[in-house]
């Protein structure tokens, strides 16, 4: 054990959210509004692939690995709303 608090502690979540770039925070905010990747791409004048890359990076920075039992998009939005 590294002596660091678990990732799920509130302070660690806030730290992860601060690690997001401005563009990633904008994408996450639009995800919280319920927008699809295609809608985000259109609103920000980005390619669909660019939005997918931002979303993937958001998941990575928030420590949300792929899972059969969890929906990463919802978990990311919940963390955003809790901040």
SERO-4910 file (N, C-alpha, C, O; in steps of 0.05 Angstrom, whole numbers):
BEGIN
 pado doro    nc1    nc2    nc3   cac1   cac2   cac3    cc1    cc2    cc3    oc1    oc2    oc3
  Unk    A     17    -24      0      0      0      0     18     25      0     38     26     15
  Unk    A     11     44    -16     28     67    -20     25     89      2     42    107      2
  Unk    A      6     87     19      2    107     39    -16    130     29    -24    147     45
  Unk    A    -23    130      3    -41    150     -8    -70    142     -2    -76    118     -2
  Unk    A    -88    162      1   -116    155      5   -127    142    -20   -118    147    -42
  Unk    A   -147    125    -17   -160    112    -40   -170    133    -60   -178    155    -52
  Unk    A   -171    126    -85   -180    144   -106   -208    154   -101   -215    177   -107
  Unk    A   -225    137    -89   -253    145    -87   -258    165    -65   -281    175    -62
  Unk    A   -238    173    -49   -242    193    -29   -247    220    -43   -235    225    -64
  Unk    A   -264    237    -32   -271    262    -45   -248    279    -53   -248    291    -74
  Unk    A   -227    281    -36   -204    298    -43   -190    287    -68   -180    303    -84
  Unk    A   -188    261    -71   -176    250    -95   -193    255   -120   -182    259   -141
  Unk    A   -219    254   -117   -236    260   -140   -233    289   -149   -231    294   -173
  Unk    A   -232    307   -130   -228    335   -137   -202    340   -150   -199    355   -169
  Unk    A   -181    326   -141   -155    328   -153   -155    318   -182   -143    330   -199
  Unk    A   -169    296   -187   -172    285   -214   -187    305   -232   -179    309   -255
  Unk    A   -207    317   -222   -222    337   -238   -205    361   -245   -207    372   -267
  Unk    A   -188    369   -226   -170    392   -231   -149    385   -252   -139    403   -266
  Unk    A   -144    359   -256   -124    351   -275   -134    352   -304   -119    350   -323
  Unk    A   -161    355   -307   -172    356   -334   -164    383   -347   -161    403   -334
  Unk    A   -160    382   -373   -155    406   -388   -180    422   -390   -202    412   -384
  Unk    A   -178    447   -399   -202    464   -402   -221    451   -422   -245    451   -418
  Unk    A   -210    441   -444   -227    428   -464   -241    403   -453   -265    399   -458
  Unk    A   -227    387   -437   -239    363   -425   -261    371   -406   -281    358   -405
  Unk    A   -256    393   -391   -278    402   -372   -302    411   -388   -325    407   -379
  Unk    A   -298    425   -410   -320    434   -427   -335    409   -438   -360    409   -437
  Unk    A   -321    390   -447   -334    365   -458   -349    352   -435   -372    343   -439
  Unk    A   -337    349   -412   -351    337   -389   -376    352   -381   -396    340   -375
  Unk    A   -374    379   -381   -398    395   -375   -420    390   -395   -444    388   -388
  Unk    A   -413    387   -420   -434    381   -441   -444    353   -438   -468    348   -443
  Unk    A   -428    334   -429   -437    307   -423   -458    309   -401   -478    295   -401
  Unk    A   -452    326   -381   -471    329   -358   -497    341   -367   -518    337   -353
  Unk    A   -497    356   -389   -522    367   -400   -537    346   -416   -559    351   -425
  Unk    A   -526    322   -418   -539    301   -433   -533    299   -462   -546    285   -477
  Unk    A   -513    314   -471   -507    315   -500   -491    291   -509   -475    280   -494
  Unk    A   -497    282   -532   -482    259   -544   -455    269   -555   -451    293   -557
  Unk    A   -438    250   -561   -412    258   -573   -416    274   -598   -401    293   -604
  Unk    A   -435    266   -615   -440    280   -640   -449    308   -635   -441    327   -649
  Unk    A   -466    312   -615   -476    339   -608   -453    356   -597   -452    380   -603
  Unk    A   -436    345   -581   -413    359   -570   -395    367   -593   -385    390   -593
  Unk    A   -390    349   -611   -372    355   -634   -384    379   -650   -369    397   -657
  Unk    A   -409    378   -655   -422    400   -671   -420    427   -656   -415    447   -669
  Unk    A   -426    426   -631   -426    451   -615   -398    463   -612   -395    488   -611
  Unk    A   -378    446   -611   -350    456   -606   -334    457   -632   -310    464   -632
  Unk    A   -347    451   -654   -333    451   -681   -309    432   -681   -288    440   -690
  Unk    A   -313    409   -670   -292    388   -669   -302    364   -685   -325    361   -691
  Unk    A   -283    347   -693   -290    322   -706   -301    303   -684   -295    306   -660
  Unk    A   -317    284   -693   -328    264   -675   -305    249   -661   -306    244   -637
  Unk    A   -284    243   -677   -261    229   -666   -247    244   -644   -238    233   -625
  Unk    A   -246    271   -647   -233    287   -627   -249    286   -601   -237    284   -579
  Unk    A   -275    287   -603   -292    285   -579   -288    258   -566   -286    256   -541
  Unk    A   -287    236   -582   -283    210   -570   -256    209   -555   -254    197   -534
  Unk    A   -236    221   -566   -209    222   -553   -211    237   -527   -199    229   -507
  Unk    A   -225    260   -527   -228    275   -502   -243    258   -481   -235    258   -458
  Unk    A   -264    245   -489   -280    229   -470   -263    206   -459   -264    201   -435
  Unk    A   -247    193   -476   -230    172   -468   -209    182   -447   -204    169   -427
  Unk    A   -199    206   -453   -179    218   -434   -192    226   -408   -180    223   -387
  Unk    A   -217    235   -409   -232    242   -384   -234    217   -367   -229    217   -343
  Unk    A   -243    195   -380   -245    169   -365   -219    161   -353   -218    153   -329
  Unk    A   -197    164   -368   -171    156   -357   -162    174   -334   -153    164   -313
  Unk    A   -166    200   -337   -158    218   -315   -174    215   -290   -165    219   -268
  Unk    A   -199    206   -293   -217    202   -270   -215    173   -259   -228    166   -240
  Unk    A   -198    157   -272   -194    130   -262   -217    112   -268   -222     93   -252
  Unk    A   -232    117   -289   -255    101   -296   -249     81   -318   -251     87   -341
  Unk    A   -241     57   -310   -234     37   -329   -259     23   -340   -280     24   -327
  Unk    A   -257     11   -363   -280     -3   -375   -290    -25   -356   -274    -39   -343
  Unk    A   -316    -28   -354   -328    -48   -336   -355    -57   -347   -369    -41   -360
  Unk    A   -361    -82   -343   -387    -93   -351   -409    -83   -333   -432    -83   -340
  Unk    A   -402    -76   -308   -422    -69   -288   -427    -39   -284   -446    -31   -271
  Unk    A   -410    -22   -295   -412      6   -291   -413     21   -318   -401     12   -338
  Unk    A   -427     43   -318   -428     61   -342   -410     84   -337   -417    102   -322
  Unk    A   -387     84   -350   -366    105   -345   -376    133   -350   -369    152   -336
  Unk    A   -393    137   -371   -403    164   -377   -419    175   -354   -416    198   -346
  Unk    A   -436    158   -342   -452    167   -320   -435    172   -296   -439    192   -282
  Unk    A   -416    155   -290   -398    159   -267   -381    185   -270   -378    199   -251
  Unk    A   -372    191   -294   -357    215   -299   -375    240   -294   -366    259   -281
  Unk    A   -399    239   -303   -418    261   -299   -424    265   -269   -425    287   -259
  Unk    A   -428    243   -255   -433    244   -226   -410    257   -212   -414    274   -194
  Unk    A   -386    250   -219   -362    263   -206   -361    292   -212   -354    308   -195
  Unk    A   -368    299   -236   -369    328   -244   -390    343   -227   -384    364   -217
  Unk    A   -413    331   -225   -435    344   -210   -429    346   -180   -438    364   -167
  Unk    A   -414    326   -170   -407    327   -141   -386    347   -134   -383    355   -111
  Unk    A   -372    357   -155   -349    375   -149   -359    404   -144   -343    422   -139
***
